[in-house]
Amino acid sequence: MKQAFLGLGTNIEPRQQHLREALHRLHSHEELVIVKQSSIYKTAPVGYTNQADFLNMVIEINTILSPEKLLDVCQSIEHQLGRKRDIRFGPRTIDLDILLYNQENKKSERLIIPHPRMQERAFVLIPLNEIAADMPLSDRHRTVSELVAELPDSDIKDVRRWTHNDLENE
C-alpha cells in the first residue's frame, strides 16, 4: 500500500454535500482506504477571486493505485459530480488534487507530485498540518508545520475552521 494525501475543495452549493459525496465515492473505491481526514475549512478564493468562498479539506489515503490511476479516479469523481473546467481557478462543484504520493517526486504532462503550488497555499497546508504536521516535504526539506509557520498572517486569517453554524451566515 502507498500513502497519499488528497486535497478536496468546493464552492458551488450544496458545498457540504459535494464534499460528502466525494468522500463517499473515495471510501467506496475498493483500491483505496481513507486513513484520516482533516476538519473542513472555509477559505477565500485564490487566483480568480470573483466567486464564492470554498470549503476545503485534506485526507490521507492508502492505495495500491499508481499515481496516474489515482488521478483517473479523482478526475472521474470530479466528472460524476459535475465539475466544469471553464475558468482557471474558477468555481467548481468539487476539486480533488493529489498533493503527495508516497514521498515521491513525479513530473509528467498530466501530473506533478508533490502538487506544485501546495507550499504557497494556506488552504492546503493548514488542513494538511492538522493530520500530518510532522510530514517532511521532500522537495522543501521541511515539515508541513514548518511551512505553515512561514505563511503570511494574511493568508492564515483567510482559512477558518468551518462548522455547521456557518450556514446561518451564508
C-alpha positions in Angstrom: 0.0 0.0 0.0 1.1 3.5 -0.8 0.3 6.6 1.3 -1.2 9.6 -0.5 -2.8 12.9 0.6 -5.6 14.5 -1.4 -7.0 18.0 -1.2 -10.7 18.4 -1.7 -12.4 21.7 -2.4 -15.8 23.1 -3.5 -17.5 26.4 -3.8 -20.7 25.6 -5.6 -23.7 24.8 -3.5 -24.5 22.5 -1.9 -20.8 22.6 -0.9 -21.1 20.2 2.1 -23.0 17.7 0.0 -20.3 17.8 -2.7 -17.6 17.0 -0.1 -19.7 14.3 1.5 -20.4 12.7 -1.9 -16.7 12.8 -3.0 -15.7 11.2 0.3 -18.3 8.5 -0.1 -17.1 7.7 -3.6 -13.5 7.6 -2.5 -14.4 5.4 0.5 -16.4 3.1 -1.8 -13.4 2.5 -4.1 -12.0 -0.9 -3.5 -8.4 0.0 -4.2 -8.1 2.8 -1.6 -8.7 3.3 2.1 -9.3 6.7 3.8 -7.0 6.7 6.8 -7.5 10.3 8.2 -9.4 13.4 7.3 -9.0 17.0 8.4 -11.7 19.3 9.5 -13.4 21.3 6.8 -12.1 24.9 6.4 -13.9 27.8 4.8 -11.4 29.7 2.7 -11.3 32.8 0.5 -10.8 32.1 -3.3 -7.3 32.3 -4.7 -6.4 33.4 -8.2 -9.8 34.1 -9.6 -11.4 36.0 -6.7 -14.8 36.9 -8.1 -16.5 33.8 -6.7 -17.9 32.3 -3.5 -15.7 31.1 -0.6 -14.5 27.5 -0.7 -14.9 24.6 1.7 -11.5 22.7 1.7 -10.2 19.7 3.5 -7.3 17.2 3.2 -7.5 13.4 3.5 -4.8 10.8 3.9 -5.4 7.5 2.0 -3.7 4.2 1.5 -3.9 2.8 -2.0 -2.5 0.2 -4.4 -3.2 2.5 -7.3 -0.4 4.2 -9.2 -0.3 8.0 -9.2 -1.8 8.0 -12.7 -4.6 5.6 -11.8 -5.3 7.6 -8.7 -5.6 10.7 -10.8 -8.0 8.9 -13.1 -10.2 8.0 -10.1 -10.1 11.6 -8.8 -11.0 13.1 -12.2 -13.8 10.5 -12.7 -15.3 11.6 -9.4 -15.0 15.2 -10.4 -16.8 14.5 -13.6 -19.5 12.5 -11.9 -20.1 15.4 -9.5 -20.5 17.9 -12.4 -17.0 19.5 -12.4 -16.6 22.0 -15.2 -13.2 23.5 -16.2 -14.4 26.7 -17.8 -12.3 29.3 -15.8 -8.8 28.6 -14.4 -9.1 28.6 -10.6 -12.8 29.3 -11.1 -15.9 27.9 -9.3 -16.2 24.2 -9.0 -18.6 21.5 -7.6 -15.6 19.5 -6.5 -11.8 19.6 -6.9 -9.7 16.6 -6.0 -6.0 17.2 -6.1 -3.2 14.7 -5.4 -0.9 16.6 -3.0 1.6 13.9 -2.0 2.1 10.3 -3.1 4.4 8.1 -1.1 7.0 10.8 -0.6 7.7 10.5 -4.4 8.6 13.3 -6.8 6.9 12.9 -10.2 6.6 15.2 -13.2 4.6 14.2 -16.3 2.3 16.0 -18.7 -0.7 15.0 -16.6 0.6 15.1 -13.1 3.2 16.8 -10.8 3.8 15.4 -7.4 4.2 17.0 -4.9 1.4 19.3 -6.0 3.4 22.3 -7.4 1.6 25.1 -5.6 0.7 23.5 -2.3 3.6 25.1 -0.3 2.1 28.5 -1.0 -1.5 27.7 -0.3 -2.7 28.1 3.3 -6.0 26.4 2.3 -3.9 23.2 1.7 -1.2 23.5 4.3 -3.5 24.2 7.3 -5.7 21.2 6.8 -2.7 19.0 5.9 -1.0 20.3 9.1 -4.0 19.0 11.1 -3.4 15.4 10.0 0.3 15.3 9.1 2.1 18.1 10.8 5.5 16.3 11.0 5.4 15.0 7.4 8.6 16.1 5.7 8.0 17.5 2.3 10.8 16.1 0.2 11.2 19.0 -2.2 11.5 21.6 0.6 13.3 19.6 3.3 10.9 21.0 5.9 7.8 19.6 7.6 4.3 20.7 7.0 4.2 22.5 10.3 7.3 24.5 9.5 5.8 25.6 6.2 2.6 26.7 8.0 4.7 28.7 10.4 6.2 30.6 7.4 2.8 31.5 5.9 1.9 35.2 5.9 -0.7 36.1 8.6 -3.0 37.5 5.9 -3.1 34.0 4.3 -3.7 32.3 7.6 -6.7 34.5 8.5 -8.5 33.6 5.3 -8.6 29.9 6.4 -11.2 29.3 9.1 -12.4 26.0 10.5 -15.9 25.6 9.2 -18.8 24.5 11.3 -22.5 23.9 10.5 -23.3 27.1 12.3 -21.6 28.9 9.4 -24.6 28.0 7.3 -26.6 30.7 9.2 -24.2 33.3 7.9 -24.4 32.3 4.3 
